């Protein structure tokens, strides 16, 4: 079980963090996750990715105001930078974080 405090600590200690909210019954979540994680790993080596199962971690989802799945939250420098829910493409997410990530890491 993940604790809000632990997730907050990860966000605080890492420059780039992605929270991926999903559930076992979400087919879109299962199709998107491997593609998104592969793209993040290939393009942005410093990202820390945390997967959160909303069927178990309802308190964590509520804390981060996540009410739809899949939801991706990207934190850069400890602050929420991007929030995408439901309909998103891997390319769209990558495009939106590329420039700020590169600036932050340079």
N, CA and C atoms as a LAMMPS dump frame, in Angstrom:
ITEM: TIMESTEP
0
ITEM: NUMBER OF ATOMS
318
ITEM: BOX BOUNDS ff ff ff
-5.0000000000000000e+02 5.0000000000000000e+02
-5.0000000000000000e+02 5.0000000000000000e+02
-5.0000000000000000e+02 5.0000000000000000e+02
ITEM: ATOMS id mol type element x y z
1 1 1 N 0.839 -1.185 0
2 1 2 C 0 0 0
3 1 3 C 0.887 1.252 0
4 2 1 N 0.573 2.169 -0.868
5 2 2 C 1.358 3.396 -0.965
6 2 3 C 0.762 4.463 -0.06
7 3 1 N 1.649 5.244 0.539
8 3 2 C 1.206 6.32 1.413
9 3 3 C 1.425 7.649 0.721
10 4 1 N 0.531 8.577 0.997
11 4 2 C 0.629 9.922 0.418
12 4 3 C 1.978 10.538 0.771
13 5 1 N 2.409 10.348 2.008
14 5 2 C 3.682 10.915 2.456
15 5 3 C 4.848 10.386 1.628
16 6 1 N 4.819 9.103 1.313
17 6 2 C 5.896 8.494 0.518
18 6 3 C 5.921 9.071 -0.899
19 7 1 N 4.748 9.252 -1.478
20 7 2 C 4.664 9.812 -2.83
21 7 3 C 5.126 11.269 -2.813
22 8 1 N 4.708 12.021 -1.807
23 8 2 C 5.149 13.415 -1.674
24 8 3 C 6.671 13.491 -1.554
25 9 1 N 7.265 12.553 -0.824
26 9 2 C 8.722 12.524 -0.647
27 9 3 C 9.421 12.241 -1.981
28 10 1 N 8.867 11.326 -2.771
29 10 2 C 9.417 11.018 -4.096
30 10 3 C 9.377 12.27 -4.967
31 11 1 N 8.262 12.988 -4.931
32 11 2 C 8.121 14.22 -5.722
33 11 3 C 9.137 15.261 -5.27
34 12 1 N 9.334 15.354 -3.975
35 12 2 C 10.265 16.334 -3.413
36 12 3 C 11.728 15.995 -3.748
37 13 1 N 12.069 14.715 -3.749
38 13 2 C 13.463 14.289 -3.908
39 13 3 C 13.906 14.091 -5.354
40 14 1 N 12.968 14.089 -6.292
41 14 2 C 13.301 13.855 -7.699
42 14 3 C 12.88 15.049 -8.54
43 15 1 N 13.705 15.416 -9.496
44 15 2 C 13.418 16.558 -10.366
45 15 3 C 12.24 16.296 -11.29
46 16 1 N 12.08 15.054 -11.748
47 16 2 C 11.026 14.713 -12.705
48 16 3 C 10.306 13.448 -12.232
49 17 1 N 9.006 13.579 -11.991
50 17 2 C 8.208 12.459 -11.482
51 17 3 C 6.911 12.369 -12.28
52 18 1 N 6.547 11.147 -12.622
53 18 2 C 5.252 10.899 -13.256
54 18 3 C 4.453 9.963 -12.359
55 19 1 N 3.237 10.373 -12.036
56 19 2 C 2.302 9.501 -11.333
57 19 3 C 1.324 8.973 -12.375
58 20 1 N 1.205 7.654 -12.462
59 20 2 C 0.311 7.029 -13.433
60 20 3 C -0.814 6.342 -12.667
61 21 1 N -2.011 6.89 -12.752
62 21 2 C -3.177 6.36 -12.053
63 21 3 C -3.969 5.461 -12.996
64 22 1 N -4.23 4.243 -12.541
65 22 2 C -4.987 3.297 -13.36
66 22 3 C -5.742 2.336 -12.438
67 23 1 N -6.423 1.378 -13.047
68 23 2 C -7.141 0.344 -12.297
69 23 3 C -7.135 -0.937 -13.119
70 24 1 N -7.247 -2.082 -12.459
71 24 2 C -7.213 -3.363 -13.171
72 24 3 C -8.309 -3.529 -14.227
73 25 1 N -9.437 -2.854 -14.047
74 25 2 C -10.556 -3.006 -14.98
75 25 3 C -10.486 -2.052 -16.172
76 26 1 N -9.44 -1.235 -16.23
77 26 2 C -9.327 -0.221 -17.28
78 26 3 C -8.461 -0.74 -18.432
79 27 1 N -9.097 -1.08 -19.538
80 27 2 C -8.36 -1.595 -20.7
81 27 3 C -7.475 -0.532 -21.34
82 28 1 N -7.939 0.7 -21.375
83 28 2 C -7.143 1.797 -21.933
84 28 3 C -5.868 1.967 -21.115
85 29 1 N -6.004 1.875 -19.791
86 29 2 C -4.849 2.006 -18.902
87 29 3 C -3.778 0.975 -19.238
88 30 1 N -4.212 -0.251 -19.447
89 30 2 C -3.27 -1.341 -19.718
90 30 3 C -2.628 -1.222 -21.093
91 31 1 N -3.336 -0.654 -22.041
92 31 2 C -2.775 -0.466 -23.384
93 31 3 C -1.8 0.714 -23.412
94 32 1 N -2.123 1.77 -22.692
95 32 2 C -1.317 2.989 -22.711
96 32 3 C -0.044 2.87 -21.872
97 33 1 N -0.137 2.245 -20.717
98 33 2 C 0.969 2.246 -19.754
99 33 3 C 2.298 1.758 -20.33
100 34 1 N 2.383 0.582 -20.947
101 34 2 C 3.693 0.134 -21.436
102 34 3 C 4.278 1.052 -22.501
103 35 1 N 3.433 1.589 -23.362
104 35 2 C 3.904 2.5 -24.404
105 35 3 C 4.436 3.792 -23.797
106 36 1 N 3.704 4.323 -22.835
107 36 2 C 4.109 5.567 -22.188
108 36 3 C 5.388 5.373 -21.377
109 37 1 N 5.472 4.3 -20.617
110 37 2 C 6.669 4.038 -19.816
111 37 3 C 7.895 3.827 -20.69
112 38 1 N 7.722 3.139 -21.798
113 38 2 C 8.835 2.929 -22.729
114 38 3 C 9.307 4.261 -23.316
115 39 1 N 8.371 5.109 -23.693
116 39 2 C 8.722 6.415 -24.261
117 39 3 C 9.425 7.294 -23.224
118 40 1 N 8.958 7.28 -22.001
119 40 2 C 9.588 8.067 -20.932
120 40 3 C 11.006 7.563 -20.693
121 41 1 N 11.143 6.261 -20.567
122 41 2 C 12.458 5.66 -20.307
123 41 3 C 13.44 5.942 -21.446
124 42 1 N 12.975 5.889 -22.678
125 42 2 C 13.833 6.101 -23.842
126 42 3 C 14.254 7.551 -24.024
127 43 1 N 13.395 8.49 -23.63
128 43 2 C 13.643 9.902 -23.905
129 43 3 C 14.047 10.739 -22.694
130 44 1 N 13.617 10.319 -21.528
131 44 2 C 13.844 11.121 -20.323
132 44 3 C 14.355 10.23 -19.2
133 45 1 N 15.649 10.007 -19.174
134 45 2 C 16.257 9.062 -18.242
135 45 3 C 16.102 9.394 -16.773
136 46 1 N 15.872 10.645 -16.446
137 46 2 C 15.818 11.045 -15.041
138 46 3 C 14.415 10.933 -14.421
139 47 1 N 13.43 10.493 -15.186
140 47 2 C 12.069 10.412 -14.661
141 47 3 C 11.915 9.265 -13.681
142 48 1 N 11.245 9.55 -12.581
143 48 2 C 10.826 8.533 -11.628
144 48 3 C 9.338 8.337 -11.879
145 49 1 N 8.925 7.096 -12.147
146 49 2 C 7.518 6.811 -12.44
147 49 3 C 6.919 6.017 -11.28
148 50 1 N 5.768 6.471 -10.807
149 50 2 C 5.051 5.802 -9.73
150 50 3 C 3.684 5.398 -10.274
151 51 1 N 3.385 4.103 -10.228
152 51 2 C 2.079 3.603 -10.67
153 51 3 C 1.163 3.473 -9.463
154 52 1 N -0.049 3.946 -9.609
155 52 2 C -1.011 3.944 -8.513
156 52 3 C -2.298 3.285 -8.981
157 53 1 N -2.685 2.223 -8.302
158 53 2 C -3.913 1.494 -8.602
159 53 3 C -5.056 2.152 -7.825
160 54 1 N -5.928 2.842 -8.535
161 54 2 C -7.002 3.595 -7.872
162 54 3 C -8.047 2.701 -7.214
163 55 1 N -8.092 1.438 -7.595
164 55 2 C -9.049 0.539 -6.945
165 55 3 C -8.598 0.202 -5.523
166 56 1 N -7.316 0.333 -5.253
167 56 2 C -6.766 0.067 -3.919
168 56 3 C -6.443 1.375 -3.194
169 57 1 N -5.902 2.325 -3.934
170 57 2 C -5.4 3.572 -3.357
171 57 3 C -6.373 4.738 -3.579
172 58 1 N -7.618 4.573 -3.149
173 58 2 C -8.611 5.629 -3.344
174 58 3 C -8.226 6.919 -2.619
175 59 1 N -7.631 6.795 -1.451
176 59 2 C -7.229 7.972 -0.68
177 59 3 C -6.149 8.766 -1.42
178 60 1 N -5.2 8.054 -2.031
179 60 2 C -4.138 8.712 -2.8
180 60 3 C -4.736 9.414 -4.015
181 61 1 N -5.639 8.733 -4.708
182 61 2 C -6.285 9.336 -5.88
183 61 3 C -7.055 10.593 -5.487
184 62 1 N -7.779 10.535 -4.397
185 62 2 C -8.545 11.697 -3.939
186 62 3 C -7.61 12.835 -3.544
187 63 1 N -6.509 12.507 -2.889
188 63 2 C -5.543 13.529 -2.468
189 63 3 C -5.004 14.318 -3.66
190 64 1 N -4.759 13.61 -4.767
191 64 2 C -4.249 14.255 -5.974
192 64 3 C -5.376 14.691 -6.919
193 65 1 N -6.616 14.652 -6.448
194 65 2 C -7.804 15.063 -7.224
195 65 3 C -7.909 14.312 -8.551
196 66 1 N -7.71 13.007 -8.493
197 66 2 C -7.827 12.156 -9.673
198 66 3 C -9.166 11.435 -9.6
199 67 1 N -10.027 11.712 -10.588
200 67 2 C -11.372 11.135 -10.593
201 67 3 C -11.68 10.364 -11.863
202 68 1 N -10.705 10.282 -12.771
203 68 2 C -10.871 9.521 -14.02
204 68 3 C -9.577 8.763 -14.274
205 69 1 N -9.695 7.643 -14.968
206 69 2 C -8.5 6.868 -15.308
207 69 3 C -8.492 6.576 -16.8
208 70 1 N -7.343 6.441 -17.404
209 70 2 C -6.041 6.712 -16.812
210 70 3 C -5.832 8.212 -16.624
211 71 1 N -5.041 8.538 -15.61
212 71 2 C -4.608 9.918 -15.392
213 71 3 C -3.109 9.919 -15.199
214 72 1 N -2.456 10.863 -15.838
215 72 2 C -1.015 11.05 -15.714
216 72 3 C -0.775 12.423 -15.108
217 73 1 N -0.011 12.45 -14.032
218 73 2 C 0.429 13.712 -13.437
219 73 3 C 1.938 13.773 -13.567
220 74 1 N 2.446 14.86 -14.101
221 74 2 C 3.886 15.051 -14.246
222 74 3 C 4.299 16.202 -13.337
223 75 1 N 5.287 15.931 -12.509
224 75 2 C 5.847 16.929 -11.61
225 75 3 C 7.27 17.231 -12.053
226 76 1 N 7.571 18.499 -12.253
227 76 2 C 8.918 18.941 -12.595
228 76 3 C 9.357 19.921 -11.515
229 77 1 N 10.502 19.633 -10.91
230 77 2 C 10.992 20.503 -9.843
231 77 3 C 10.061 20.577 -8.65
232 78 1 N 9.34 19.489 -8.382
233 78 2 C 8.46 19.437 -7.224
234 78 3 C 7.085 20.044 -7.418
235 79 1 N 6.813 20.565 -8.605
236 79 2 C 5.516 21.205 -8.858
237 79 3 C 4.778 20.488 -9.977
238 80 1 N 3.459 20.409 -9.839
239 80 2 C 2.675 19.778 -10.9
240 80 3 C 2.796 20.616 -12.165
241 81 1 N 3.219 19.948 -13.233
242 81 2 C 3.421 20.619 -14.501
243 81 3 C 2.365 20.224 -15.525
244 82 1 N 1.965 18.955 -15.509
245 82 2 C 1.05 18.447 -16.533
246 82 3 C 0.069 17.479 -15.901
247 83 1 N -1.171 17.568 -16.351
248 83 2 C -2.221 16.646 -15.921
249 83 3 C -3.003 16.246 -17.164
250 84 1 N -3.022 14.95 -17.433
251 84 2 C -3.777 14.418 -18.574
252 84 3 C -4.659 13.286 -18.068
253 85 1 N -5.901 13.29 -18.49
254 85 2 C -6.831 12.233 -18.101
255 85 3 C -7.557 11.69 -19.318
256 86 1 N -7.893 10.421 -19.212
257 86 2 C -8.677 9.703 -20.212
258 86 3 C -8.059 9.643 -21.587
259 87 1 N -8.382 10.611 -22.43
260 87 2 C -7.965 10.558 -23.83
261 87 3 C -6.66 11.31 -24.016
262 88 1 N -5.575 10.553 -24.186
263 88 2 C -4.267 11.161 -24.411
264 88 3 C -3.461 10.217 -25.27
265 89 1 N -2.517 10.781 -25.97
266 89 2 C -1.613 9.926 -26.74
267 89 3 C -0.218 10.039 -26.139
268 90 1 N 0.578 9.042 -26.386
269 90 2 C 1.961 9.051 -25.906
270 90 3 C 2.691 10.245 -26.502
271 91 1 N 2.512 10.469 -27.798
272 91 2 C 3.177 11.588 -28.468
273 91 3 C 2.792 12.932 -27.849
274 92 1 N 1.54 13.074 -27.52
275 92 2 C 1.042 14.311 -26.92
276 92 3 C 1.731 14.575 -25.574
277 93 1 N 1.801 13.557 -24.73
278 93 2 C 2.442 13.694 -23.425
279 93 3 C 3.926 14.009 -23.6
280 94 1 N 4.591 13.296 -24.501
281 94 2 C 6.023 13.498 -24.724
282 94 3 C 6.308 14.908 -25.235
283 95 1 N 5.499 15.365 -26.139
284 95 2 C 5.665 16.698 -26.725
285 95 3 C 5.553 17.791 -25.651
286 96 1 N 4.602 17.628 -24.747
287 96 2 C 4.358 18.651 -23.74
288 96 3 C 5.438 18.721 -22.663
289 97 1 N 6.125 17.613 -22.404
290 97 2 C 7.143 17.656 -21.35
291 97 3 C 8.568 17.791 -21.883
292 98 1 N 8.769 17.601 -23.175
293 98 2 C 10.12 17.585 -23.743
294 98 3 C 10.911 18.864 -23.46
295 99 1 N 10.415 19.981 -23.874
296 99 2 C 11.167 21.236 -23.731
297 99 3 C 11.409 21.621 -22.264
298 100 1 N 10.378 21.656 -21.411
299 100 2 C 10.64 22.02 -20.012
300 100 3 C 11.587 21.039 -19.316
301 101 1 N 11.475 19.746 -19.651
302 101 2 C 12.37 18.748 -19.066
303 101 3 C 13.814 19.032 -19.477
304 102 1 N 14.026 19.281 -20.76
305 102 2 C 15.376 19.543 -21.244
306 102 3 C 15.959 20.805 -20.631
307 103 1 N 15.165 21.842 -20.479
308 103 2 C 15.621 23.086 -19.862
309 103 3 C 16 22.822 -18.386
310 104 1 N 15.151 22.109 -17.701
311 104 2 C 15.38 21.834 -16.287
312 104 3 C 16.624 20.978 -16.055
313 105 1 N 16.885 20.047 -16.95
314 105 2 C 17.999 19.114 -16.78
315 105 3 C 19.319 19.644 -17.338
316 106 1 N 19.283 20.77 -18.05
317 106 2 C 20.536 21.276 -18.64
318 106 3 C 21.319 22.121 -17.668
